[in-house]
Amino acid sequence: MGPDPTKPQRAGDVEPLPGGRISFLAPLPLPTGESALNEGAVSELNDTWLDYGAGWPGVFGNQLVLGGAFKGFLLVAVVMPLVLSPFMSERLFNALSDGFIRNGLYMSATVLIAGLWGVISVYSKRKKVIPTRFHRQRREVCFVPEKKNGEGYEAPVFVPWESLRVWIFETRGVTQYGVQQQYGMGIGYVLPGTNQWVKTEFMTPALPLALAEWEALRGYMEYEINTLDEIQSPLSIREEGDPPWEGAHTIRNAHRRLHRRRRNGEVGWFYTLGWYLYHLLTFWTLPGYLAELETWLLRRSGTKSLPPEMLEWSKPLPKEQWAKPSEELVRLSEEVRRIRQRDPQQSIEEVFAEAYRDQGVVA
């Protein structure tokens, strides 16, 4: 899935797909008027650059491992004896009691080992991921393409921001389970003189979320967004000032939110009891501390894995050297905003097309 690399594109162009279509949002990164939102793909940002596409370890995976091990022990060492005791003599039950505990420990150890193997496997893959980096002072984007054999990376590719190709896509297909729809966003660049894409694509639950992800990137590059707090999801349990990764603070935030919702009457005592039971079975904040440890290891090794050219390019510039947006982009962006304000219901493709006509831009 992806656009045709042999065709020139610009914001507002549409290409058909089997069962769907691709809509371009750049080159010429024009505003869409949608709210900016980060669903986790933006892993870090500062005054100079933003990283997209890497992500951080979460708390939930650690909760599954720790909770699964503890529940496995309880099932074998506690629940099974209680269920079987009415059908066994006291003498037989006492003879098997040590075996129940021993088998419970075996079950717990098995789950922990399997979980640890999964965590290490995911960590090894994350450690090799090099994000796409957006440098707003240079107004450039850095891609580090993976080699075709999957072993290592090619030299970094630095793309002018206003030449970057960005698209959203929607497709529909029929499977044995019925009609399935897919949505997502892609960013990339066609290497000059070739038809070779340097690109990355991400799936989203809905098309508006793909637009929202793009607005987070575009807004950052145009100095409209400066912190993660401005683009976090309203459903997120990250609070203002928190780091971009999850940790023990995530569980504490969830705890405070639970009590706030309980006071407001949004949840009842049964939900509250279930919440406490779940977090007690998963060892309260321990999964958060483990996520913080994994994040610390990733951050420690991440900088070492970046190519030297990318590290040098990522350094901040003196303000007098900051790149400026083109006059065409500034003019068209103002026109797009004017049209959107006049008719918010108009499709973004129609808005872009009208802005081009009004400003005399020829395809």
C-alpha positions in Angstrom: 0.0 0.0 0.0 1.3 3.4 -0.9 1.3 6.2 -3.4 2.7 6.1 -6.9 6.4 7.3 -6.6 6.5 8.2 -10.3 3.8 10.9 -10.0 4.3 14.4 -8.6 2.0 15.2 -5.7 0.9 18.1 -3.6 -1.5 18.7 -0.8 -5.1 18.0 -1.9 -4.2 15.4 -4.6 -6.2 12.2 -4.4 -5.1 8.8 -5.8 -7.4 5.7 -6.0 -6.6 2.5 -4.2 -8.4 -0.9 -4.5 -11.3 -0.4 -2.2 -10.2 3.0 -1.1 -8.1 6.1 -1.8 -5.1 8.1 -0.8 -5.4 11.8 0.0 -2.2 13.9 0.1 -1.5 16.5 2.8 1.9 17.5 1.6 4.2 18.6 -0.3 3.3 22.1 0.8 2.3 21.2 4.4 -1.0 23.2 4.5 -3.1 23.3 7.7 -6.1 21.1 7.8 -8.0 22.9 10.6 -8.2 19.6 12.6 -7.1 19.3 16.2 -3.6 18.0 16.8 -3.4 14.8 18.8 -0.6 12.3 19.7 -1.7 8.7 20.1 1.8 7.6 21.1 3.7 7.8 17.8 5.5 11.1 19.0 8.0 9.7 21.4 9.8 12.9 22.3 10.1 16.6 21.4 12.1 19.6 22.5 12.8 23.1 21.2 14.8 21.7 18.3 13.5 18.4 17.1 10.6 15.9 17.4 10.9 12.1 17.1 8.2 10.2 15.4 7.5 6.5 15.1 9.6 5.0 18.0 7.4 5.0 21.0 8.2 3.9 24.6 7.5 0.7 26.6 4.1 0.6 28.4 2.9 -0.4 31.8 0.3 -2.8 30.6 2.7 -5.5 29.3 4.4 -5.7 32.6 1.0 -5.9 34.4 0.1 -8.8 32.2 3.3 -10.7 33.0 3.3 -10.0 36.8 -0.5 -10.5 37.1 -0.4 -13.7 35.0 2.3 -15.2 37.2 0.5 -14.3 40.5 -2.9 -15.4 39.2 -1.3 -18.7 38.0 0.1 -19.3 41.5 -3.3 -18.5 43.1 -5.1 -20.8 40.6 -3.0 -23.8 41.3 -2.1 -23.3 44.9 -5.4 -21.9 46.3 -8.3 -22.3 43.9 -7.7 -25.9 42.8 -7.3 -27.2 46.4 -10.6 -25.4 47.4 -12.4 -26.9 44.4 -11.0 -30.4 44.9 -11.1 -30.6 48.7 -14.8 -31.7 49.0 -14.0 -34.8 46.8 -10.9 -35.8 48.7 -10.2 -37.4 52.1 -8.4 -35.3 54.7 -5.5 -37.6 54.6 -5.1 -37.4 50.8 -5.6 -33.7 50.8 -2.9 -33.2 53.4 -0.5 -35.4 51.4 -1.1 -33.3 48.2 -1.1 -29.9 49.8 2.7 -29.4 49.4 2.3 -30.4 45.7 -0.3 -27.8 45.1 2.0 -25.1 46.4 5.0 -26.5 44.5 3.1 -26.7 41.2 1.8 -23.2 41.8 5.3 -21.9 42.0 6.2 -23.9 38.9 3.3 -22.3 37.1 4.3 -18.8 38.3 7.9 -19.3 37.2 6.8 -20.6 33.8 4.7 -17.5 33.2 7.5 -15.2 34.4 10.1 -16.8 32.2 7.8 -16.6 29.1 6.9 -13.0 29.9 10.6 -12.1 30.4 11.5 -13.7 27.1 8.7 -11.6 25.4 9.9 -8.4 27.1 13.5 -9.0 26.1 12.5 -9.8 22.5 10.5 -6.5 22.2 13.3 -4.6 23.9 15.8 -5.9 21.4 13.6 -4.8 18.5 12.9 -1.3 20.1 16.6 -0.8 20.6 17.2 -1.1 16.9 14.4 1.3 15.9 15.6 4.7 14.6 12.8 7.2 14.6 12.0 9.8 11.9 13.2 13.1 13.3 11.7 16.5 12.5 14.1 19.4 12.9 12.1 22.6 12.9 15.0 25.1 13.1 16.4 23.6 9.9 12.9 22.8 8.5 14.1 19.4 7.5 13.2 15.8 8.2 15.6 12.9 8.7 14.9 9.4 7.6 17.3 6.5 8.3 16.2 3.7 5.8 16.6 0.1 6.9 18.7 -2.0 4.6 16.8 -4.3 2.2 18.2 -7.4 4.0 17.0 -6.1 7.3 20.5 -6.0 8.8 21.4 -2.5 9.7 20.6 0.9 8.2 21.5 3.0 5.2 22.9 6.5 5.4 20.5 9.1 6.7 18.4 11.0 4.2 17.6 14.7 5.0 14.4 15.9 3.3 13.3 19.6 3.1 10.2 20.0 5.2 8.1 21.6 2.4 9.1 18.7 0.0 8.0 16.0 2.3 5.2 13.8 1.0 2.4 13.1 3.5 -0.8 11.1 2.9 -3.7 9.6 4.7 -5.4 6.5 3.4 -8.6 4.5 3.8 -9.3 1.1 2.3 -12.1 -1.4 2.5 -11.9 -5.1 1.9 -14.1 -8.2 2.3 -12.9 -11.0 4.4 -14.4 -14.2 5.9 -15.3 -12.0 8.9 -17.1 -9.4 6.9 -16.2 -5.9 5.6 -13.0 -4.5 7.2 -11.8 -0.9 6.9 -8.3 0.3 7.5 -7.0 3.9 8.0 -3.6 5.3 8.4 -1.0 8.0 7.6 2.2 7.8 5.7 5.2 10.1 5.4 8.0 9.8 2.9 10.2 11.1 0.1 11.1 9.8 -3.3 14.9 9.9 -3.8 15.8 12.3 -6.6 16.5 10.5 -9.9 14.9 7.3 -8.7 11.5 5.8 -8.1 12.6 4.6 -4.7 10.5 5.5 -1.6 11.9 6.4 1.8 8.8 6.2 3.8 7.0 5.0 6.9 3.3 4.3 7.4 1.2 4.0 10.6 -2.3 2.5 11.1 -4.9 4.5 13.0 -8.4 3.5 14.3 -10.1 6.2 12.2 -9.3 8.7 9.5 -9.8 11.8 11.7 -7.1 10.4 14.0 -4.7 10.2 11.0 -5.4 13.9 10.3 -4.8 14.7 14.0 -1.4 12.9 14.0 -0.4 14.9 11.0 -1.5 18.2 12.6 0.7 17.4 15.6 3.7 17.1 13.3 2.8 20.1 11.1 2.0 22.3 14.2 5.3 21.5 15.8 7.3 22.3 12.6 5.4 25.6 12.3 5.9 26.6 16.0 2.2 26.2 16.8 2.9 23.3 19.2 5.8 23.3 21.7 5.1 20.6 24.3 3.6 17.1 24.5 1.0 18.5 26.9 -0.6 20.4 24.0 -1.2 17.3 21.9 -2.0 14.5 24.4 -5.2 12.6 24.0 -8.0 13.6 26.4 -8.3 9.9 27.2 -4.6 9.7 28.2 -3.7 9.2 31.8 -0.6 11.4 31.3 -0.7 14.6 33.3 0.9 18.0 32.6 4.6 18.0 33.2 4.9 14.2 33.1 7.7 12.7 30.9 6.6 11.3 27.5 7.0 7.7 28.7 4.9 5.6 31.0 6.0 4.6 34.5 5.0 4.5 38.2 3.5 8.0 37.7 1.1 6.6 35.1 -0.4 4.3 37.8 -0.6 7.1 40.3 -2.3 9.3 37.7 -4.8 6.5 37.1 -5.4 6.2 40.9 -6.2 9.9 41.2 -8.4 9.7 38.1 -10.3 6.8 39.6 -11.1 8.8 42.8 -12.1 11.8 40.7 -14.5 9.8 38.6 -15.8 8.1 41.8 -16.5 11.5 43.4 -18.3 12.7 40.2 -20.5 9.6 40.1 -19.0 8.3 36.8 -18.1 4.9 38.2 -19.6 2.9 41.1 -18.2 0.9 43.9 -18.1 -2.3 41.9 -15.8 -0.7 39.2 -13.6 0.8 42.0 -13.3 -2.6 43.8 -12.3 -4.2 40.5 -9.7 -1.5 39.8 -8.1 -2.1 43.2 -8.2 -5.8 42.9 -6.5 -5.7 39.4 -3.7 -3.4 40.6 -3.1 -5.5 43.7 -2.8 -8.6 41.6 -0.3 -6.8 39.3 1.8 -5.5 42.3 0.6 -1.9 42.2 3.3 0.4 40.9 6.0 -2.3 40.2 5.0 -2.6 36.5 5.5 1.2 36.2 9.0 1.0 37.7 9.9 -1.8 35.4 8.7 0.3 32.4 10.9 3.2 33.6 13.9 0.8 33.8 13.3 -0.4 30.3 12.9 3.2 29.1 16.1 4.2 30.8 18.0 1.4 29.1 16.5 2.4 25.7 17.4 6.1 26.1 20.9 5.1 27.2 21.5 3.0 24.1 19.3 5.0 21.7 21.7 7.9 21.2 24.6 5.4 20.6 22.6 3.7 17.8 21.9 7.0 15.9 24.3 7.7 13.0 26.9 10.4 13.6 25.5 12.4 10.7 22.1 12.4 12.3 23.5 13.4 15.7 25.4 16.3 14.2 22.3 17.4 12.2 20.2 17.3 15.3 22.1 20.0 17.1 20.3 23.4 17.6 21.2 26.3 15.4 21.7 30.0 16.3 18.4 31.8 15.8 19.8 33.9 12.9 20.3 30.6 11.0 16.8 29.2 11.4 15.2 28.4 8.1 12.0 30.4 7.2 8.8 29.1 5.5 8.5 29.9 1.8 6.3 32.8 0.8 4.1 30.4 -1.1 3.4 28.2 1.9 2.6 31.3 4.1 0.3 32.7 1.5 -1.6 29.4 0.8 -1.8 28.6 4.6 -3.5 31.9 5.2 -5.9 31.3 2.3 -6.7 27.8 3.6 -7.5 29.1 7.1 -9.8 31.8 5.6 -11.7 29.2 3.6 -12.0 26.8 6.5 -13.4 29.6 8.7 -16.0 30.4 6.1 -17.1 26.8 5.5 -15.9 24.4 8.2 -17.8 21.5 6.6 -16.0 21.6 3.2 -13.7 18.6 2.6 -10.0 19.3 3.0 -9.4 18.4 -0.7 -11.9 21.0 -1.8 -10.4 23.6 0.5 -6.9 23.0 -0.8 -8.1 23.1 -4.5 -10.0 26.4 -3.8 -6.9 27.9 -2.1 -4.8 27.0 -5.1 -7.3 28.6 -7.5 -7.6 31.8 -5.4 -3.9 32.2 -5.2 -3.3 31.4 -8.9 -1.2 28.3 -8.2 -1.1 26.1 -11.2 -1.0 22.3 -10.8 
